[in-house]
Amino acid sequence: MLNYHVKIGLVPIRRDCTPRPGIFNWEYAEERARKTVAYIEEHFTSENVSFVDLKDINDVEVLYNEKDVQPVVDLMRKERADALRRTQRDFRQKSY
């Protein structure tokens, strides 16, 4: 049997634009990002796979501002993430 452990960084992002109704709504994007991260962590965490999320980066748990890029990089390096899963959450598709 293989003996391994993979740590994946989950990085949901949204556009940094003016708030407006429709498919680019901030609240929808942030809600979808939290649901997506929760779904991935709930269904794919195992003894061999773990995840790093953005809960400590900002209060919305989504990368949307250039000032948060370096803290995300630092977090992923500190946690020694083996890979990144970037998810664009601006659009109203329901995909996990």
NORZI-V522613 format. One record per pair of residues at least 24 apart in sequence whose C-alpha atoms are under 10 Angstrom apart, sorted by the first residue. I is the first residue (numbers start at 1). J is the second residue. Records with the same first field share a line. If there is no record, write none. Layout:
I->J  J
//
This chain:
2->48
3->48
4->47  48  49
5->46  47  48  49  50  82
6->46  47  48  49  50  51  80  81  82  83
7->45  48  49  50  51  52  76  79  80  81  82  83  84
8->45  49  50  51  52  53  76  79  80  81  82  83  84  85
9->50  51  52  53  54  72  73  75  76  77  79  80  81  82  83  84  85  86
10->36  37  40  41  51  52  53  54  62  76  81  83  84  85  86  87
11->37  52  53  54  61  62  63  72  76  84  85  86  87  88
12->36  37  53  54  61  62  63  64  85  86  87  88  89  90
13->61  62  63  64  65  86  87  88  89  90
14->62  63  64  65  87  88  89  90  91
15->62  63  64  65  88  89  90
16->63  64  65  66
17->64  65
22->90  91  92
23->89  90  91  92  93
24->89  90  91  92
25->89  90  91  92
26->60  64  89  90
27->60  90
28->89  90  91  92
29->60  62  88  89  90  91  92
30->60  61  62  63  64  89  90
31->60  61  62  89
32->88  89  90  91  92  93  94  95  96
33->60  61  62  63  87  88  89  90  96
34->60  61  62  89
35->96
36->87  89  94  95  96
37->61  87  96
38->96
39->96
40->96
50->81
51->79  81  82  83  84  85
52->76  79  80  81  83  84
62->87  88  89
63->87  88
//
